[in-house]
Amino acid sequence: MSWINARRRRPVAGYAALLLGLVVVALAYGAITSSGGVTQASAAVGAQQDTAAGQKLFKANCSSCHGLEAQGTSQAPSLVGAGAAAVDFQVSTGRMPAKEVGAENERKPSSFTAQEIHQMADFIASLGGGAAIPDAQQVSAAGANTALGYQLFSANCSQCHNAGLSGGALTYGKDAPPLTAATPTQIYEAMLTGPEAMPVFADGSVSPQAKRDIVAYITQTRAEPNPGGFSLGRTGPITEGLVIFFGGLGFLILIALWITARRRDPRPTGTE
């Protein structure tokens, strides 16, 4: 045992032990991080595949107007810098692909699946710039202030979309669509991207929390029952006035006819 103790006292033994310890630590670290590296590599490959698939879908359905590389043409603007959120909003609401060039696009059922829409959005996002698609946390009603959302909606949105969320007419033949069918994600994306005649509500003017408050107010308002009974489509005083005018006027006319019929003198039946 004395020769072992003698070797332990030599400086070389200390260096060898240190080297062995470093090797063991390096192997352990590599084993722990290798799974994370594989996951990141798989995610990168998946993102590339989504972008490639989105490019194929874009060329088949959108390039005739926006150009093969989304650079824009005389018929449609460039989508470079538009961002994923703009693509997701326009395609998920059925506004794109457009049926008629230059016309205002109305909401209709989308002809693409959610996966295909996200693939096209990934392709446009790969070109650079633009807002990303909001995640579930950004549009969640948890922690949102619906009372503040009402104030923000009244100040920024009700002039066009109506206090009853039914939409309304704008200048130059345009219109603000109703918000009765829009999902929370689509409402948030509309504020981010400003589709059609709608302005962009950047985070500097309307913070992300304020956007969540507005989304929460809209979704809560749509779910509330009508305290007055029949809502008449929630289109406000115009519809109510028409019902009162035509219904009330018709009732008065019927009453007038009934009164005059009862007071009408009978026709003479004989000669004088």
Secondary structure as GFF3:
##gff-version 3
##sequence-region A 1 272
A	DSSP	alpha_helix	2	8	.	.	.	ID=ss1
A	DSSP	alpha_helix	11	61	.	.	.	ID=ss2
A	DSSP	alpha_helix	63	66	.	.	.	ID=ss3
A	DSSP	alpha_helix	84	92	.	.	.	ID=ss4
A	DSSP	alpha_helix	114	126	.	.	.	ID=ss5
A	DSSP	alpha_helix	136	139	.	.	.	ID=ss6
A	DSSP	alpha_helix	146	156	.	.	.	ID=ss7
A	DSSP	alpha_helix	158	161	.	.	.	ID=ss8
A	DSSP	beta_strand	168	169	.	.	.	ID=ss9
A	DSSP	three_ten_helix	171	173	.	.	.	ID=ss10
A	DSSP	beta_strand	175	176	.	.	.	ID=ss11
A	DSSP	alpha_helix	184	193	.	.	.	ID=ss12
A	DSSP	alpha_helix	208	223	.	.	.	ID=ss13
A	DSSP	three_ten_helix	232	234	.	.	.	ID=ss14
A	DSSP	alpha_helix	237	263	.	.	.	ID=ss15
###
